[in-house]
Amino acid sequence: MTGGLGEIWFVGAGPGAVDLITVRGRELITRAGAILYAGSLVNPDHLAFAPPGCVVADSSAMTLEAMIAWLLEQAQRCEIVVRLQTGDPSLYGALAEMVRPLRLAGATVSVVPGVPSFAAAAAAAVETLTLPETTQTVILTRVEGRTPVPEGERLRDLAAHGASLCLYLSITLWPTIRRELAAAGWPDDAPAVVVYKASWPGEERILRGSLAEMPELCRQAGATGQGMILLGPALGACRGVGTPRSRLYDPDFGHGFRKA
């Protein structure tokens, strides 16, 4: 242990299914002396891989200060301490505000990426987020609610690009979503996909409809929590015909590994 403290690992647990965590993340769980997991979001089945004697705590009722204190306390006795987060730690995971005080206390901090929920949602729905000659840009964001967004990042500003949109933490904000998209020129019959609890066994729900229909579809499905909203011009391409073909695989398009 460096400086009397074990290493603290922020591990992305992925979107829900236990087998969608990385090999590295699973290995750290099997070696951890202590695990602090986000109980309101992370599948608790991950904890079955923790070794005997591992101290486990649920952070869902903790403040930031309590979480920092717990991690540092466990790092004083364990070589490996795991903070198990949903999805990928770099997205909406309060990574910066946790890492700073841990480093100031002398802890070594490392991160293991996880499958992000936007990717899991697109996979579950068999949707592509980029499409040749249609959109080459994906915007990950959330709608302004109780927590504001920075200037220039309102949904209407981002939606004006016409690119694919993946909305986190926004499934209860449909009136705002429709108003902001309308201000950016999106019609109410634009297609939308909501994936609720992507990859969670027995709980995953895939909802398809227009912007106008989606609030009621979500209400009927009880999709009020862990839902990813997918929007954009590429939706439906995997089920459609006549979509543009990638030039990379066109027989007339040569490159370093294949002659035209």
WOFENFEN-V795133 format. One record per residue. RES is the residue in one letter. PHI is phi in degrees with one decimal (999 if undefined). BURIAL is + if it has 9 or more other ideal C-beta (glycine too) atoms within 8 Angstrom, else -. Layout:
res:phi:burial
RES:PHI:BURIAL
RES:PHI:BURIAL
This chain:
res:phi:burial
M:999:-
T:-83.1:-
G:62.0:-
G:81.5:-
L:-120.9:+
G:-73.5:+
E:-82.6:+
I:-104.2:+
W:-109.9:+
F:-93.8:+
V:-112.7:+
G:-78.9:+
A:-80.4:+
G:86.1:+
P:-80.0:+
G:165.2:+
A:-59.8:+
V:-63.6:-
D:-86.6:-
L:-101.8:+
I:-79.5:+
T:-72.4:+
V:-60.0:-
R:-63.3:-
G:-62.4:+
R:-62.6:+
E:-62.0:-
L:-65.5:+
I:-61.5:+
T:-69.1:+
R:-109.3:-
A:-72.6:+
G:-89.7:+
A:-153.7:+
I:-133.4:+
L:-109.7:+
Y:-115.7:+
A:-81.8:+
G:-63.3:+
S:-78.9:-
L:-129.6:-
V:-85.9:+
N:-63.2:+
P:-66.8:-
D:-63.2:-
H:-59.9:+
L:-71.4:+
A:-64.7:-
F:-92.8:-
A:-71.3:+
P:-74.2:-
P:-57.3:-
G:87.7:-
C:-66.0:+
V:-84.4:+
V:-121.5:+
A:-138.2:+
D:-97.4:-
S:-91.1:+
S:-61.3:-
A:-104.9:-
M:-90.6:+
T:-83.5:-
L:-57.9:+
E:-61.9:-
A:-67.3:-
M:-66.3:+
I:-60.4:+
A:-61.8:-
W:-65.2:+
L:-61.7:+
L:-68.8:+
E:-62.4:-
Q:-70.4:+
A:-67.9:+
Q:-73.6:+
R:-122.5:-
C:-118.1:+
E:-75.2:-
I:-129.4:+
V:-119.2:+
V:-112.9:+
R:-101.1:+
L:-96.0:+
Q:-116.4:+
T:-73.9:+
G:59.8:+
D:-114.9:+
P:-60.8:+
S:-79.4:-
L:-115.8:+
Y:54.0:-
G:-116.2:+
A:54.6:-
L:-63.2:+
A:-61.3:-
E:-72.3:-
M:-93.4:+
V:-67.4:+
R:-55.4:-
P:-67.6:+
L:-66.3:+
R:-68.3:+
L:-62.7:-
A:-83.0:+
G:96.4:-
A:-82.3:+
T:-89.9:-
V:-119.2:+
S:-133.3:-
V:-127.6:+
V:-114.1:+
P:-67.7:-
G:-133.5:+
V:-66.1:+
P:-75.4:+
S:-66.5:+
F:-65.3:+
A:-70.7:+
A:-65.6:+
A:-67.0:+
A:-62.6:+
A:-66.6:+
A:-61.0:+
A:-86.7:+
V:51.1:-
E:-121.7:+
T:-99.5:-
L:-99.5:+
T:-125.5:+
L:-150.9:+
P:-53.6:-
E:63.5:-
T:-120.1:+
T:-155.4:+
Q:-118.2:-
T:-131.0:-
V:-122.1:+
I:-109.5:+
L:-99.8:-
T:-157.6:+
R:-141.1:+
V:-88.0:+
E:-65.0:+
G:-132.0:+
R:-66.7:-
T:-103.2:-
P:-70.3:-
V:-110.9:+
P:-63.0:-
E:-56.7:-
G:89.1:-
E:-113.8:-
R:-63.6:+
L:-58.9:+
R:-63.7:+
D:-69.6:+
L:-73.3:+
A:-67.4:+
A:-62.1:-
H:-72.3:-
G:73.5:-
A:-87.1:+
S:-69.2:+
L:-119.8:+
C:-120.3:+
L:-102.7:+
Y:-87.9:+
L:51.4:-
S:-133.0:+
I:-68.7:+
T:-95.7:-
L:-116.4:+
W:-59.9:+
P:-57.0:-
T:-66.9:+
I:-59.6:+
R:-66.1:+
R:-65.6:-
E:-68.0:+
L:-67.3:+
A:-61.1:+
A:-64.7:-
A:-92.9:+
G:94.2:-
W:-82.7:+
P:-76.1:-
D:-69.9:+
D:-96.3:-
A:-62.7:+
P:-70.8:+
A:-141.9:+
V:-129.8:+
V:-118.5:+
V:-114.1:+
Y:-96.0:+
K:51.0:+
A:-54.2:+
S:77.2:+
W:-72.0:+
P:-57.9:-
G:77.2:-
E:-119.4:-
E:-63.7:+
R:-132.4:+
I:-116.1:+
L:-115.1:+
R:-126.5:-
G:176.4:+
S:-86.4:+
L:-56.9:+
A:-67.2:-
E:-83.7:-
M:-63.2:+
P:-57.5:+
E:-70.6:-
L:-62.0:+
C:-65.9:+
R:-63.2:+
Q:-63.9:-
A:-84.5:+
G:69.4:-
A:-86.4:+
T:-122.9:-
G:-124.4:-
Q:-80.9:-
G:-125.1:+
M:-106.6:+
I:-100.8:+
L:-111.5:+
L:-137.1:+
G:139.2:+
P:-72.3:-
A:-86.7:+
L:-60.8:+
G:88.2:-
A:-62.8:+
C:-71.9:-
R:-108.7:-
G:-94.6:-
V:-126.5:-
G:74.2:-
T:-74.5:-
P:-58.4:-
R:-98.0:-
S:-64.3:-
R:-69.1:-
L:-57.8:-
Y:-105.2:-
D:-74.2:-
P:-62.5:-
D:-89.8:-
F:-108.8:+
G:-88.5:-
H:-155.4:-
G:-63.2:-
F:-110.1:-
R:-154.4:-
K:-84.7:-
A:-69.8:-
